[in-house]
Every structure is written in C-alpha cells, then in structure tokens.
C-alpha cells in the first residue's frame, strides 16, 4: 500500500485527550469525531486536513487513556497515517485495530517540517520526503497488519474472514 500527502507536525507526548478531547466522547460517530480531531493543539487541523495527509510527531504519541476514539478520529479526519519518533503501546495496537497505519521514524521526524509532501510505501518500508528529496528506511508493516489496514480495521477483517474472503 502506498500513501501520499502533506505533513501536519506536532511535538512530544501528544496524548489522547489532545487527539480527541474528552468532551466529545459522548459519540462514537467517526465523522463527528473527525470535526474535533487535534482541536486543542491545532484549531486549523480538522478544517484544513486533506485526504491522505500525515500527522508527524515526536516521542510517545498517543499516550494517556486507551480510548479507541483517538485513532478513529485521526482516520476519519482524512489522515492516511501517523509518523512519530515513538508511540504509546496501547495507541499502537488500537491504531491498527481501527485500520490506521502508524510508523516509527525518528530521523525522518526530525527532518520533516509542516507542509512537506510525504510518501510511504508500507511494503518496502520506504518513507520519502518529496519536498526535501530525502528517503528514510522504516520498519515495513508486517503482512498481517497490512491486511488489517486494507480491511479497514480488525472488526472488518474478522467479518470478511468469517464470510470466507
């Protein structure tokens, strides 16, 4: 799977309360959650993100509570993936379960600026900053995790398997 879009850049320790503030957890509707994604850290994000864009952040992205609403809101906002120095473990697993690919790329994160055009090849593990013409090796997403993303998340994957697809 190949992904392409521009970078939205954030710092370290972006927690789930910033990704989707708790005041919006009275819904699980992805479209409604998307309207409020990142609003406490970047009021422009939800209105200006384009399909395929990337969230790029420092270390420990997705720390805090274990709510699935965080990766759901990111995916529903149109972002194709999150690239970070590191991820909170529960966020890591929730992301793939919800069909949102994430990539650890410490060196790339340091060199990516907001607005840079990025592309990712999940199979080969190649991240390219098209703006700066730089390439980075990232750990390829294992085939099973790629299947989860392609299916749109764990529930869709299990449903398709039950139907023999």
C-alpha positions as CSV (number, residue, x, y, z in Angstrom):
1,X,0.0,0.0,0.0
2,X,1.3,3.4,-0.9
3,X,0.3,6.6,0.9
4,X,0.9,10.2,-0.1
5,X,0.1,13.6,1.5
6,X,1.4,16.6,3.4
7,X,2.7,16.7,6.9
8,X,1.0,18.2,10.0
9,X,3.8,18.5,12.6
10,X,3.4,18.2,16.4
11,X,5.8,17.7,19.3
12,X,6.3,15.1,22.0
13,X,3.7,13.5,24.3
14,X,0.6,14.2,22.2
15,X,-1.9,12.4,24.4
16,X,-5.3,11.0,23.5
17,X,-7.0,13.9,25.3
18,X,-5.4,16.3,22.8
19,X,-6.1,14.0,19.8
20,X,-9.8,13.9,20.7
21,X,-10.8,15.9,23.7
22,X,-12.9,14.0,26.3
23,X,-15.8,16.5,25.9
24,X,-16.5,14.8,22.5
25,X,-16.5,11.2,23.8
26,X,-20.3,11.2,24.0
27,X,-20.3,10.0,20.4
28,X,-18.6,7.2,18.5
29,X,-19.6,8.6,15.1
30,X,-16.3,8.9,13.1
31,X,-17.5,11.9,11.1
32,X,-18.4,13.8,14.3
33,X,-15.1,12.9,16.0
34,X,-13.2,14.0,12.9
35,X,-14.5,17.5,13.3
36,X,-12.8,17.8,16.6
37,X,-9.6,15.9,16.0
38,X,-6.5,17.8,17.3
39,X,-8.5,20.9,18.0
40,X,-6.9,21.6,21.4
41,X,-3.4,21.6,19.9
42,X,-4.2,22.9,16.4
43,X,-7.5,24.6,15.8
44,X,-6.9,24.6,12.0
45,X,-6.3,20.8,11.6
46,X,-9.8,19.5,11.2
47,X,-10.9,22.1,8.8
48,X,-7.7,22.1,6.6
49,X,-6.5,18.4,6.6
50,X,-6.8,16.8,3.2
51,X,-7.4,13.2,2.5
52,X,-4.0,11.3,2.5
53,X,-2.2,13.8,4.8
54,X,0.1,12.6,7.6
55,X,0.3,13.5,11.3
56,X,4.0,13.7,12.2
57,X,5.0,13.9,15.9
58,X,7.8,13.4,18.4
59,X,8.0,10.7,21.0
60,X,5.2,8.9,22.9
61,X,2.4,9.8,20.5
62,X,-1.0,8.6,21.8
63,X,-0.1,8.5,25.5
64,X,-2.8,8.8,28.0
65,X,-6.1,6.9,28.1
66,X,-6.6,3.9,26.0
67,X,-9.6,5.2,24.1
68,X,-10.1,3.9,20.5
69,X,-11.7,7.3,19.7
70,X,-8.2,8.7,19.1
71,X,-7.2,6.6,16.1
72,X,-10.8,6.7,14.8
73,X,-10.8,10.5,14.8
74,X,-7.5,10.7,13.0
75,X,-8.5,8.2,10.4
76,X,-11.9,9.8,9.9
77,X,-10.2,13.2,9.6
78,X,-8.7,12.0,6.3
79,X,-5.1,11.4,7.6
80,X,-3.6,8.3,5.9
81,X,-1.2,7.6,8.8
82,X,0.8,8.9,11.7
83,X,4.6,9.0,11.7
84,X,6.3,9.6,15.0
85,X,9.5,9.1,16.9
86,X,7.7,6.5,19.1
87,X,4.1,5.6,20.2
88,X,2.4,4.6,23.3
89,X,1.8,0.9,23.1
90,X,-1.9,0.9,23.6
91,X,-2.3,3.6,20.9
92,X,-0.1,1.5,18.6
93,X,-2.4,-1.5,18.8
94,X,-5.6,0.5,18.8
95,X,-4.5,2.2,15.6
96,X,-4.0,-1.0,13.6
97,X,-7.2,-2.4,15.1
98,X,-9.0,0.7,13.7
99,X,-7.3,0.4,10.3
100,X,-4.9,3.4,10.8
101,X,-1.3,2.7,9.9
102,X,1.4,4.2,12.0
103,X,5.2,4.3,11.5
104,X,8.1,4.9,13.9
105,X,10.7,7.0,12.0
106,X,12.9,9.0,14.5
107,X,15.3,10.5,12.0
108,X,12.6,11.4,9.5
109,X,10.5,13.1,12.2
110,X,13.4,15.4,13.0
111,X,13.8,16.5,9.3
112,X,10.1,16.8,8.4
113,X,8.5,20.2,8.5
114,X,4.8,21.1,8.5
115,X,3.6,21.1,4.9
116,X,6.3,18.8,3.5
117,X,4.9,16.4,0.9
118,X,5.5,12.8,2.1
119,X,5.0,9.3,0.6
120,X,5.2,6.0,2.3
121,X,5.4,2.5,0.8
122,X,4.2,0.2,3.5
123,X,5.5,-3.0,1.9
124,X,9.1,-1.9,1.3
125,X,9.4,0.3,4.4
126,X,10.3,3.4,2.5
127,X,9.4,6.9,3.6
128,X,10.2,9.7,1.2
129,X,10.1,13.4,1.9
130,X,9.2,14.6,-1.6
131,X,9.7,18.3,-0.7
132,X,13.3,17.8,0.6
133,X,14.1,14.8,-1.7
134,X,15.2,12.6,1.2
135,X,14.4,8.9,1.8
136,X,14.2,7.0,5.1
137,X,14.0,3.4,5.9
138,X,11.2,2.5,8.2
139,X,10.3,-0.9,9.5
140,X,7.9,-2.4,7.0
141,X,4.4,-3.1,8.3
142,X,4.0,-6.9,8.7
143,X,1.7,-8.5,6.2
144,X,-1.0,-9.3,8.8
145,X,-1.1,-5.7,9.9
146,X,-1.3,-4.5,6.3
147,X,-4.3,-6.8,5.9
148,X,-5.9,-5.1,9.0
149,X,-5.4,-1.7,7.4
150,X,-6.6,-2.8,4.0
151,X,-9.8,-4.3,5.6
152,X,-10.4,-1.0,7.5
153,X,-9.6,-2.5,10.9
154,X,-9.9,-5.6,13.0
155,X,-13.7,-5.9,13.0
156,X,-13.9,-5.7,9.2
157,X,-11.0,-8.1,8.9
158,X,-12.7,-10.7,11.1
159,X,-16.1,-10.2,9.4
160,X,-14.5,-10.8,6.0
161,X,-12.7,-13.9,7.2
162,X,-16.0,-15.3,8.6
163,X,-17.5,-14.8,5.1
164,X,-14.6,-16.7,3.6
165,X,-13.0,-13.7,1.8
